[in-house]
């Protein structure tokens, strides 16, 4: 028996919906003490019923596997009184105890058994019971080294199925719930699919999965279920599930009799079309901002798009009155989001916000009701969890009017996790909550939720901590000259409305733009060496600052996700991307006194000078090693700004 923690009961019980294969566990050195004898089939202590032990020949449900500690806990126990007439016909029940024992033994010995686990809990001590209900005894000789893999069977047009795989759309497997291991293979009509990049479980539907787009494209092979080679190697459970021997799959998937091929070339074209749509989205965003009387460079809009695409939190900084809030709204509306639909929330931050309850809500301990905050944030997050295929954006306007780390604290901890692991705890699972059916104890912050903040840097605002800066892109928008602004906006009436054709109207399409290749692929050896040396120079002045693993990863993801132009070239050069990211993710964290950072940043006491004096960082970005990576013009301008602050105020922010 296995000790059980009460919180995991639900997951263990969900394993009862799974199917498994096994064999009678004969001649084992140790069985459970529940039986009268240490035998594969024996009487239950102080009972007339017989019990038998099943050794699994297929992967166990994941929640059960976590609890196994070895024999005898790895065995499943069947009881004759729980079995159907296939195993125990009417004549069985009129037999003597010894005859029953012999009948069961002969029926099960040396055969592959198909069964469903029945997980329950002992009264009193809450130990896990692993019982079985046998559904079939297969005409297949069982061997201990056998392993049968569960294979979802999907009945859909192959082209449609392949499109779902490539686009990462939700797929429902009727007999394959989340307790089962991630599918290694899938049968669809006359093809067996494999080489998957991974799977993501839907937070609400226990039978819904989506393929995680990875480095390669899944493969398929022509697969004939009537092939003689499959005799003794395949178990058809029903129309939605089969088991196939692992040895057969390993020996034949790619052997001379099987042609392995990339799936759905036509569907790959549809993905390419979505990707090419991205540059049109950027151009349309620029046109849309002009329609709204905003003027930003295309480079700024590309930067905003890539930051939002690759990171849950993006912060727009800049001079007050330059349209930061409106730009965030324009981006959201280009994704077809609106407050009327419930997938967009514009949330002005109040200086009175001092804790998460101010924006989320709280559990009233007196009446047991969860009271959502008036902000509407809770409703949007619930909607986003219920509609995982729809994009949602939250805009925190003037988010640093209050100390961000106070009211945004639980989100900060979640930002570094993957989408399906970002679960926000609202109250204790053991707490009494009357409206729990509406406001559950936790809520998932999926990849279909993006946070965009706007900030002003003045005497009324609060500084950001390094903890937040490490998890966000801080975009300082470039203000155009008034001459350029008026010249462009005067031509607004000549713009057509073609931008409406290129609005991103689904999370599925938005997600197709994301390149989730390994971030290491973004770097050359010279660039990694440059980052290492940059880290050494900064950390010499403050051990808590520098080029962290997280920053390195995020810069790599940013570079890999720069949209391609119509000609297939990056819309933002790698050199410019490096410059932007070093400024946004690294230089923003350098803030302090002249005594601490004077030699690193340098100082400028005379406004007529354009370069800081004795700046180790500025000199490094001018070095041949740095110039091999980028010119770093924006980064050096930011260093100059900080050097002026040190020269005038003795402090830089």
C-alpha positions as CSV (number, residue, x, y, z in Angstrom):
1,X,0.0,0.0,0.0
2,X,1.1,3.5,-0.6
3,X,0.7,6.4,1.8
4,X,-1.5,9.1,0.4
5,X,-1.7,12.8,0.6
6,X,-5.3,14.0,0.6
7,X,-4.9,16.8,-1.9
8,X,-4.1,14.3,-4.7
9,X,-7.2,12.2,-4.3
10,X,-9.0,13.7,-7.3
11,X,-6.1,13.1,-9.7
12,X,-5.7,9.5,-8.5
13,X,-9.4,8.8,-8.9
14,X,-9.4,10.2,-12.5
15,X,-7.0,7.4,-13.3
16,X,-10.0,5.1,-13.1
17,X,-11.0,6.3,-16.6
18,X,-7.8,4.8,-18.1
19,X,-7.0,1.5,-19.7
20,X,-4.0,-0.6,-19.0
21,X,-2.4,-4.0,-20.0
22,X,-0.9,-6.5,-17.7
23,X,-0.2,-10.1,-16.9
24,X,-0.7,-12.4,-13.9
25,X,2.2,-11.8,-11.5
26,X,3.4,-15.4,-10.9
27,X,6.4,-16.5,-8.9
28,X,7.0,-13.1,-7.3
29,X,9.2,-12.9,-4.2
30,X,6.8,-10.6,-2.4
31,X,3.0,-10.1,-2.5
32,X,0.7,-8.0,-0.4
33,X,-0.1,-9.2,3.1
34,X,-3.8,-8.9,2.2
35,X,-3.9,-12.5,0.8
36,X,-3.7,-15.7,2.9
37,X,-0.8,-17.0,0.9
38,X,2.1,-15.5,-1.0
39,X,0.7,-16.7,-4.4
40,X,-0.5,-15.1,-7.6
41,X,-4.1,-16.2,-6.9
42,X,-5.2,-16.6,-3.2
43,X,-8.0,-16.1,-0.8
44,X,-8.4,-12.8,0.9
45,X,-7.7,-12.9,4.7
46,X,-10.9,-13.5,6.6
47,X,-13.0,-13.5,3.4
48,X,-14.4,-16.1,0.9
49,X,-13.4,-14.0,-2.1
50,X,-10.3,-14.6,-4.2
51,X,-7.8,-12.1,-5.1
52,X,-5.1,-12.1,-7.8
53,X,-2.1,-9.9,-8.7
54,X,-1.6,-8.1,-12.0
55,X,1.8,-6.8,-13.1
56,X,1.5,-3.8,-15.6
57,X,2.7,-4.3,-19.1
58,X,1.9,-0.7,-20.1
59,X,2.7,2.7,-18.6
60,X,0.7,3.4,-15.5
61,X,-1.5,6.6,-15.2
62,X,0.8,9.4,-14.2
63,X,-0.8,10.1,-10.8
64,X,-0.5,6.5,-9.8
65,X,3.1,6.1,-11.1
66,X,4.2,8.9,-8.7
67,X,3.0,6.8,-5.8
68,X,4.6,3.5,-6.6
69,X,7.4,2.4,-4.4
70,X,8.1,-1.0,-5.8
71,X,6.8,-4.5,-5.0
72,X,4.2,-5.2,-3.8
73,X,2.8,-1.7,-4.4
74,X,3.5,-1.9,-8.1
75,X,1.0,-4.8,-8.5
76,X,-2.7,-4.2,-9.1
77,X,-5.1,-6.4,-7.1
78,X,-8.2,-8.0,-8.7
79,X,-11.1,-9.5,-6.7
80,X,-13.2,-12.2,-8.3
81,X,-16.5,-10.7,-7.1
82,X,-15.7,-7.5,-9.0
83,X,-15.2,-9.1,-12.4
84,X,-17.7,-9.6,-15.2
85,X,-19.0,-12.9,-16.6
86,X,-16.2,-13.0,-19.2
87,X,-13.8,-13.7,-16.3
88,X,-16.2,-15.3,-13.9
89,X,-19.2,-16.9,-15.6
90,X,-22.2,-18.2,-13.7
91,X,-20.7,-21.7,-13.5
92,X,-17.7,-20.1,-11.7
93,X,-19.8,-19.0,-8.8
94,X,-21.1,-22.6,-8.1
95,X,-17.5,-24.0,-7.9
96,X,-15.6,-24.8,-4.8
97,X,-12.9,-22.4,-3.5
98,X,-10.1,-24.6,-4.9
99,X,-11.8,-24.9,-8.2
100,X,-12.3,-21.2,-8.4
101,X,-8.6,-20.6,-7.7
102,X,-7.7,-23.1,-10.4
103,X,-10.1,-21.6,-13.0
104,X,-8.8,-18.0,-12.3
105,X,-5.2,-19.1,-12.5
106,X,-5.7,-21.0,-15.8
107,X,-7.7,-18.2,-17.3
108,X,-5.1,-15.5,-16.6
109,X,-1.7,-17.2,-16.5
110,X,0.6,-16.4,-19.4
111,X,-2.0,-14.1,-21.2
112,X,-2.0,-10.4,-21.8
113,X,-4.8,-8.9,-19.8
114,X,-6.7,-5.7,-20.7
115,X,-8.1,-3.9,-17.6
116,X,-9.2,-0.6,-16.0
117,X,-7.6,0.5,-12.8
118,X,-9.9,1.1,-9.8
119,X,-8.2,3.5,-7.4
120,X,-9.8,3.8,-4.0
121,X,-8.8,4.7,-0.4
122,X,-8.8,2.6,2.7
123,X,-11.2,3.9,5.4
124,X,-9.3,5.3,8.3
125,X,-5.7,5.3,7.2
126,X,-6.4,6.7,3.7
127,X,-4.0,4.3,2.0
128,X,-4.3,4.0,-1.8
129,X,-5.9,0.8,-3.1
130,X,-5.0,-0.3,-6.6
131,X,-7.7,-2.7,-7.8
132,X,-8.6,-3.8,-11.3
133,X,-11.7,-4.6,-13.4
134,X,-10.7,-6.9,-16.3
135,X,-12.3,-6.0,-19.6
136,X,-10.6,-8.7,-21.7
137,X,-8.1,-11.5,-21.7
138,X,-6.2,-11.3,-25.0
139,X,-5.1,-14.3,-27.1
140,X,-1.5,-13.1,-26.7
141,X,1.2,-14.9,-24.8
142,X,2.5,-12.6,-22.1
143,X,6.2,-12.0,-21.4
144,X,7.6,-9.9,-18.6
145,X,9.7,-7.9,-21.0
146,X,6.7,-6.8,-23.0
147,X,5.5,-3.2,-23.0
148,X,2.4,-2.0,-24.8
149,X,2.0,1.7,-25.5
150,X,-1.5,3.3,-25.4
151,X,-2.3,4.8,-28.8
152,X,-5.2,7.2,-29.3
153,X,-7.2,6.4,-32.4
154,X,-8.6,9.5,-34.1
155,X,-11.3,9.4,-36.8
156,X,-10.9,12.6,-38.8
157,X,-9.8,13.6,-42.3
158,X,-6.0,13.3,-42.3
159,X,-5.5,16.8,-43.7
160,X,-7.6,18.3,-41.0
161,X,-5.9,16.3,-38.3
162,X,-2.4,17.3,-39.5
163,X,-3.5,20.9,-39.6
164,X,-4.5,20.7,-35.9
165,X,-1.1,19.2,-35.1
166,X,0.9,21.8,-37.0
167,X,-1.1,24.7,-35.6
168,X,-1.2,23.5,-32.1
169,X,-5.0,23.4,-32.0
170,X,-7.0,21.6,-29.3
171,X,-7.7,17.9,-30.0
172,X,-10.1,15.7,-28.1
173,X,-9.1,12.1,-27.6
174,X,-12.2,10.2,-26.4
175,X,-10.5,7.5,-24.4
176,X,-7.3,9.3,-23.6
177,X,-7.5,11.6,-20.5
178,X,-4.8,13.6,-18.8
179,X,-3.9,10.8,-16.4
180,X,-2.4,8.9,-19.4
181,X,1.2,9.5,-20.4
182,X,1.7,12.0,-23.2
183,X,0.9,10.3,-26.5
184,X,4.0,8.9,-28.3
185,X,2.0,7.8,-31.3
186,X,-1.5,8.4,-32.7
187,X,-3.5,6.4,-35.2
188,X,-5.6,8.3,-37.7
189,X,-7.2,6.3,-40.5
190,X,-4.4,4.5,-42.4
191,X,-1.5,6.4,-40.9
192,X,0.4,6.2,-37.6
193,X,1.8,9.5,-36.4
194,X,4.8,10.1,-34.2
195,X,7.9,12.3,-33.5
196,X,5.8,14.8,-31.6
197,X,7.4,17.8,-29.9
198,X,5.3,17.4,-26.8
199,X,1.8,18.0,-25.6
200,X,-0.1,20.5,-23.5
201,X,-3.1,19.5,-21.4
202,X,-6.2,21.7,-21.5
203,X,-6.8,23.2,-18.0
204,X,-10.6,22.4,-18.1
205,X,-11.3,19.5,-20.4
206,X,-9.6,16.3,-19.2
207,X,-9.6,14.7,-22.7
208,X,-8.4,17.7,-24.6
209,X,-4.8,18.0,-25.7
210,X,-2.8,20.2,-28.1
211,X,0.4,19.5,-29.8
212,X,3.3,21.7,-28.8
213,X,5.1,23.1,-31.8
214,X,8.7,22.3,-31.5
215,X,11.9,21.9,-33.5
216,X,10.6,19.6,-36.2
217,X,7.5,18.4,-37.9
218,X,5.7,15.2,-36.7
219,X,6.1,12.2,-39.0
220,X,3.6,9.6,-40.3
221,X,3.8,6.1,-41.7
222,X,1.4,4.1,-43.7
223,X,-0.2,1.7,-41.2
224,X,-2.2,-1.4,-42.1
225,X,-4.2,-2.7,-39.1
226,X,-4.7,-6.0,-40.8
227,X,-1.0,-6.6,-41.4
228,X,0.1,-10.1,-40.3
229,X,3.1,-8.5,-38.6
230,X,0.7,-7.0,-36.1
231,X,-0.6,-10.3,-34.9
232,X,0.1,-10.5,-31.1
233,X,1.4,-7.0,-31.2
234,X,-1.8,-4.9,-31.2
235,X,-4.8,-4.8,-28.9
236,X,-7.9,-2.9,-30.1
237,X,-9.7,-1.6,-27.1
238,X,-12.4,0.3,-29.0
239,X,-12.8,2.8,-31.8
240,X,-10.8,5.4,-29.9
241,X,-7.9,3.5,-28.3
242,X,-5.4,0.7,-29.1
243,X,-2.3,-0.7,-27.5
244,X,0.7,-1.6,-29.7
245,X,3.9,-3.4,-28.6
246,X,6.8,-1.0,-28.1
247,X,9.3,-3.5,-29.6
248,X,7.3,-3.6,-32.8
249,X,7.1,0.2,-33.1
250,X,10.9,0.6,-32.4
251,X,11.9,-2.2,-34.9
252,X,9.5,-1.2,-37.7
253,X,8.9,2.6,-37.6
254,X,11.5,3.5,-40.2
255,X,12.5,0.0,-41.3
256,X,12.4,-0.9,-45.0
257,X,8.8,-1.8,-45.0
258,X,7.7,1.5,-43.7
259,X,8.0,4.9,-45.4
260,X,8.5,7.7,-43.0
261,X,7.4,11.1,-44.3
262,X,6.7,14.7,-43.1
263,X,3.0,15.3,-42.5
264,X,0.7,17.5,-44.4
265,X,2.7,19.6,-46.8
266,X,-0.4,21.5,-47.7
267,X,-1.0,22.3,-44.1
268,X,2.6,23.5,-43.7
269,X,1.8,26.0,-46.4
270,X,-1.2,27.2,-44.4
271,X,1.1,27.7,-41.4
272,X,3.5,29.6,-43.7
273,X,0.7,31.8,-44.8
274,X,-0.1,32.6,-41.2
275,X,3.6,33.5,-40.6
276,X,3.7,35.7,-43.7
277,X,0.6,37.3,-42.5
278,X,2.7,38.6,-39.5
279,X,4.6,41.2,-41.5
280,X,1.2,42.5,-42.9
281,X,0.0,42.7,-39.3
282,X,2.9,44.9,-38.4
283,X,2.4,47.2,-41.4
284,X,-1.3,47.3,-40.6
285,X,-0.6,48.2,-37.0
286,X,1.5,51.1,-38.2
287,X,-1.4,52.3,-40.4
288,X,-3.9,51.8,-37.6
289,X,-1.8,53.9,-35.2
290,X,-1.8,56.7,-37.8
291,X,-5.5,56.5,-38.0
292,X,-5.6,57.0,-34.3
293,X,-3.3,60.1,-34.6
294,X,-0.3,58.3,-33.2
295,X,3.1,58.3,-34.9
296,X,5.7,55.7,-34.0
297,X,8.4,54.2,-36.1
298,X,7.9,50.8,-37.6
299,X,11.0,49.7,-35.5
300,X,9.2,50.7,-32.3
301,X,6.1,48.7,-33.4
302,X,8.1,45.7,-34.3
303,X,9.8,45.9,-30.9
304,X,6.5,46.1,-29.1
305,X,5.1,43.2,-31.1
306,X,8.1,40.9,-30.5
307,X,8.1,41.8,-26.8
308,X,4.5,41.0,-26.3
309,X,4.8,37.8,-28.3
310,X,7.7,36.4,-26.3
311,X,6.9,37.7,-22.8
312,X,3.8,37.8,-20.6
313,X,4.6,41.3,-19.4
314,X,5.7,44.3,-21.4
315,X,6.0,47.8,-20.0
316,X,5.8,51.0,-22.1
317,X,7.8,53.9,-20.7
318,X,8.3,57.4,-21.9
319,X,7.4,61.0,-21.7
320,X,3.8,61.8,-20.5
321,X,1.4,62.6,-23.3
322,X,3.1,60.6,-26.0
323,X,0.3,58.1,-26.4
324,X,1.6,55.0,-24.5
325,X,-1.9,54.0,-23.3
326,X,-3.4,54.5,-26.8
327,X,-0.6,52.5,-28.4
328,X,-1.3,49.6,-26.1
329,X,-5.0,49.8,-26.9
330,X,-4.2,50.0,-30.7
331,X,-2.2,46.8,-30.4
332,X,-5.0,45.0,-28.5
333,X,-7.6,46.2,-31.0
334,X,-5.5,45.0,-33.9
335,X,-5.9,41.6,-32.3
336,X,-9.7,42.1,-32.5
337,X,-10.0,42.5,-28.7
338,X,-12.5,44.8,-27.0
339,X,-13.9,45.4,-23.5
340,X,-17.4,44.6,-24.9
341,X,-16.3,41.1,-25.8
342,X,-14.6,40.7,-22.4
343,X,-11.2,39.8,-23.8
344,X,-9.6,43.3,-23.2
345,X,-9.3,45.1,-19.9
346,X,-8.1,48.7,-19.5
347,X,-7.2,49.0,-15.8
348,X,-6.0,52.3,-14.4
349,X,-3.8,51.8,-11.4
350,X,-4.6,53.7,-8.2
351,X,-2.0,54.9,-5.7
352,X,-4.2,53.1,-3.1
353,X,-3.4,49.6,-4.4
354,X,-1.2,48.0,-1.9
355,X,-2.0,44.2,-2.2
356,X,-3.2,41.7,-4.7
357,X,-6.7,41.7,-3.3
358,X,-7.1,45.3,-4.5
359,X,-7.1,44.1,-8.2
360,X,-8.2,40.5,-7.8
361,X,-10.6,40.2,-4.8
362,X,-10.6,38.3,-1.5
363,X,-12.3,35.5,0.4
364,X,-14.5,36.9,3.1
365,X,-13.9,34.7,6.1
366,X,-17.1,35.8,7.8
367,X,-19.6,34.7,5.2
368,X,-17.5,32.3,3.1
369,X,-18.0,34.3,-0.2
370,X,-15.2,35.1,-2.6
371,X,-15.6,38.8,-3.4
372,X,-14.0,39.8,-6.7
373,X,-12.5,43.3,-7.0
374,X,-14.3,46.0,-9.0
375,X,-11.4,46.1,-11.5
376,X,-12.9,43.3,-13.6
377,X,-9.5,41.5,-13.7
378,X,-10.9,38.3,-12.2
379,X,-13.7,38.0,-14.8
380,X,-11.2,38.4,-17.6
381,X,-8.8,35.7,-16.2
382,X,-11.7,33.3,-15.8
383,X,-12.8,34.0,-19.3
384,X,-9.3,33.4,-20.6
385,X,-9.1,30.1,-18.9
386,X,-12.5,29.0,-20.3
387,X,-11.6,30.2,-23.8
388,X,-8.0,29.1,-24.3
389,X,-8.2,29.6,-28.1
390,X,-8.9,33.3,-27.7
391,X,-6.4,36.1,-27.0
392,X,-6.8,38.3,-23.9
393,X,-4.9,41.5,-23.0
394,X,-4.8,43.4,-19.7
395,X,-3.5,47.0,-19.9
396,X,-2.3,48.4,-16.5
397,X,-2.4,52.1,-17.1
398,X,0.2,54.1,-15.1
399,X,1.1,50.9,-13.3
400,X,3.8,52.5,-11.2
401,X,1.6,55.0,-9.4
402,X,1.6,52.4,-6.7
403,X,4.4,50.1,-5.8
404,X,4.0,47.4,-8.5
405,X,5.6,44.7,-6.4
406,X,2.9,45.0,-3.8
407,X,-0.3,44.5,-5.9
408,X,1.3,42.5,-8.7
409,X,3.4,40.2,-6.4
410,X,1.7,36.8,-7.2
411,X,1.9,37.5,-10.9
412,X,5.7,38.3,-10.8
413,X,6.4,34.8,-9.4
414,X,4.4,33.2,-12.2
415,X,5.9,35.1,-15.1
416,X,8.9,32.8,-15.5
417,X,6.8,29.6,-15.7
418,X,5.4,28.0,-18.8
419,X,1.8,28.9,-19.6
420,X,0.2,25.7,-18.4
421,X,2.2,25.9,-15.1
422,X,1.2,29.5,-14.3
423,X,-1.5,28.8,-11.7
424,X,-2.5,31.7,-9.4
425,X,-3.7,30.7,-5.9
426,X,-6.6,32.8,-4.7
427,X,-7.3,31.1,-1.4
428,X,-6.5,27.9,0.4
429,X,-8.0,24.7,-1.1
430,X,-9.1,23.8,2.5
431,X,-10.9,27.1,3.0
432,X,-14.7,27.3,3.1
433,X,-15.9,29.1,-0.1
434,X,-19.6,29.1,-0.8
435,X,-19.2,30.3,-4.4
436,X,-16.3,28.1,-5.2
437,X,-18.1,26.9,-8.3
438,X,-17.6,30.4,-9.8
439,X,-14.3,31.4,-8.2
440,X,-12.1,28.4,-7.8
441,X,-9.2,28.3,-5.3
442,X,-6.8,28.8,-8.2
443,X,-6.8,30.1,-11.7
444,X,-4.5,29.4,-14.7
445,X,-2.8,32.3,-16.4
446,X,-2.3,30.7,-19.9
447,X,-0.3,31.8,-22.9
448,X,-3.4,33.5,-24.2
449,X,-3.1,36.2,-21.6
450,X,-0.7,39.2,-22.1
451,X,-0.1,42.0,-19.6
452,X,0.9,45.5,-21.0
453,X,1.8,48.2,-18.6
454,X,2.3,51.9,-19.1
455,X,4.5,54.0,-16.8
456,X,5.6,57.6,-16.4
457,X,8.9,58.3,-14.7
458,X,8.4,61.4,-12.4
459,X,8.1,62.4,-8.8
460,X,4.6,60.7,-8.4
461,X,5.7,57.3,-9.5
462,X,7.5,54.3,-7.8
463,X,10.7,52.6,-8.9
464,X,10.7,49.0,-10.2
465,X,12.6,46.3,-8.4
466,X,15.2,44.1,-10.2
467,X,12.9,41.2,-9.6
468,X,10.3,42.8,-11.9
469,X,12.8,44.2,-14.4
470,X,14.3,40.8,-14.8
471,X,10.9,39.5,-16.0
472,X,9.7,42.3,-18.2
473,X,10.7,44.3,-21.3
474,X,10.8,48.0,-20.6
475,X,10.2,49.8,-23.9
476,X,11.1,53.5,-23.9
477,X,9.3,54.8,-26.9
478,X,11.0,57.3,-29.2
479,X,9.2,60.6,-29.5
480,X,9.2,61.9,-33.1
481,X,9.7,65.5,-33.9
482,X,6.6,67.6,-34.2
483,X,7.6,68.4,-37.8
484,X,7.5,64.8,-38.7
485,X,4.4,64.1,-36.7
486,X,2.3,66.8,-38.3
487,X,3.6,66.0,-41.8
488,X,2.5,62.4,-41.5
489,X,-0.8,62.9,-39.7
490,X,-1.9,65.5,-42.3
491,X,-2.0,62.6,-44.8
492,X,-4.3,60.5,-42.7
493,X,-7.3,61.1,-44.8
494,X,-5.5,59.5,-47.8
495,X,-5.0,56.2,-45.9
496,X,-7.3,53.3,-46.9
497,X,-8.8,50.8,-44.4
498,X,-6.8,47.8,-45.6
499,X,-5.4,47.3,-42.1
500,X,-8.7,45.7,-41.1
501,X,-7.9,42.7,-43.4
502,X,-4.9,41.9,-41.4
503,X,-6.2,41.9,-37.8
504,X,-5.1,38.9,-35.8
505,X,-8.5,37.5,-35.0
506,X,-7.5,34.4,-33.1
507,X,-4.9,33.2,-30.5
508,X,-4.3,30.2,-32.9
509,X,-3.1,32.6,-35.6
510,X,-1.1,34.6,-33.1
511,X,0.5,31.5,-31.7
512,X,1.6,30.4,-35.2
513,X,3.9,33.5,-35.2
514,X,5.8,32.2,-32.2
515,X,9.1,30.4,-32.9
516,X,9.7,28.1,-29.9
517,X,13.1,26.8,-31.2
518,X,15.8,26.4,-28.6
519,X,16.9,29.9,-27.6
520,X,20.6,28.8,-27.8
521,X,20.2,28.7,-31.6
522,X,20.0,32.5,-31.6
523,X,23.6,33.0,-30.5
524,X,27.0,32.6,-32.1
525,X,30.1,31.8,-30.0
526,X,31.3,35.4,-30.2
527,X,27.9,36.7,-28.9
528,X,28.0,34.4,-25.9
529,X,31.6,35.4,-25.2
530,X,30.5,39.0,-25.4
531,X,27.6,38.5,-22.9
532,X,29.9,36.7,-20.5
533,X,32.4,39.6,-20.5
534,X,29.5,42.1,-20.1
535,X,28.3,40.2,-17.1
536,X,31.7,40.3,-15.5
537,X,32.0,44.0,-15.9
538,X,28.6,44.8,-14.4
539,X,28.6,42.2,-11.6
540,X,32.0,43.6,-10.5
541,X,30.1,46.6,-9.2
542,X,27.0,44.8,-8.0
543,X,26.9,41.0,-7.7
544,X,23.1,41.0,-8.0
545,X,23.2,42.6,-11.4
546,X,24.5,41.3,-14.8
547,X,23.5,38.9,-17.6
548,X,21.4,36.3,-15.8
549,X,20.4,33.0,-17.4
550,X,16.8,34.4,-17.7
551,X,18.0,37.5,-19.6
552,X,20.1,35.4,-21.9
553,X,17.2,33.1,-22.7
554,X,14.8,36.0,-23.2
555,X,17.2,37.8,-25.6
556,X,17.5,34.6,-27.6
557,X,13.8,34.2,-27.8
558,X,13.4,37.8,-28.9
559,X,15.9,37.4,-31.7
560,X,14.3,34.1,-32.9
561,X,10.9,35.8,-33.0
562,X,11.6,38.8,-35.2
563,X,9.0,38.8,-38.0
564,X,10.2,38.2,-41.6
565,X,9.4,40.7,-44.3
566,X,7.7,40.0,-47.6
567,X,11.2,39.1,-49.0
568,X,11.8,36.7,-46.1
569,X,14.4,38.9,-44.4
570,X,14.1,39.9,-40.7
571,X,12.2,43.1,-40.3
572,X,14.6,44.0,-37.5
573,X,18.3,43.2,-37.9
574,X,20.0,41.0,-35.4
575,X,22.4,43.8,-34.5
576,X,19.5,46.2,-33.8
577,X,17.7,43.5,-31.8
578,X,20.7,42.9,-29.6
579,X,21.0,46.7,-29.0
580,X,17.3,47.0,-28.1
581,X,17.4,44.0,-25.7
582,X,20.6,45.0,-23.9
583,X,19.1,48.4,-23.3
584,X,15.6,47.1,-22.3
585,X,16.6,44.2,-20.1
586,X,20.1,45.0,-18.8
587,X,20.8,48.7,-18.7
588,X,17.5,49.5,-17.1
589,X,18.6,47.5,-14.0
590,X,21.6,49.7,-13.4
591,X,20.4,52.4,-11.0
592,X,22.1,53.8,-7.9
593,X,24.6,56.4,-6.7
594,X,27.7,57.8,-8.3
595,X,29.7,56.2,-5.6
596,X,28.4,52.8,-6.6
597,X,28.2,53.1,-10.4
598,X,30.3,56.1,-11.3
599,X,33.2,54.1,-12.8
600,X,30.9,51.7,-14.5
601,X,28.6,54.3,-16.1
602,X,30.9,57.3,-16.0
603,X,29.7,60.9,-15.4
604,X,28.9,63.9,-17.6
605,X,28.9,67.2,-15.7
606,X,29.1,69.4,-18.7
607,X,26.0,69.2,-21.1
608,X,28.2,70.2,-24.0
609,X,30.0,66.8,-23.8
610,X,28.5,63.8,-25.6
611,X,30.5,61.1,-23.9
612,X,30.8,60.1,-20.3
613,X,34.2,60.3,-18.6
614,X,35.8,57.1,-17.3
615,X,32.9,54.9,-18.3
616,X,34.0,51.3,-18.3
617,X,30.6,50.3,-19.8
618,X,30.6,52.9,-22.6
619,X,34.2,52.0,-23.5
620,X,33.3,48.3,-23.7
621,X,30.4,48.9,-26.1
622,X,32.8,50.8,-28.3
623,X,35.3,47.9,-28.2
624,X,36.0,45.7,-31.3
625,X,34.5,42.8,-29.5
626,X,31.2,44.6,-29.0
627,X,31.2,46.1,-32.5
628,X,31.3,42.5,-33.9
629,X,27.8,42.1,-32.3
630,X,26.2,45.5,-32.8
631,X,26.9,49.2,-32.9
632,X,24.8,49.5,-29.7
633,X,23.8,53.1,-30.5
634,X,20.6,53.0,-28.4
635,X,22.4,51.3,-25.5
636,X,25.2,54.0,-25.6
637,X,22.6,56.8,-25.6
638,X,21.0,55.3,-22.5
639,X,24.4,55.1,-20.8
640,X,25.0,58.8,-21.7
641,X,21.6,59.7,-20.2
642,X,22.5,57.8,-17.0
643,X,25.9,59.5,-16.9
644,X,24.3,62.9,-17.1
645,X,22.0,62.0,-14.1
646,X,25.1,60.9,-12.1
647,X,26.8,64.1,-13.0
648,X,23.9,66.3,-12.0
649,X,22.1,64.5,-9.2
650,X,24.7,61.9,-8.1
651,X,22.1,59.2,-8.7
652,X,20.7,57.5,-11.8
653,X,17.4,55.7,-12.3
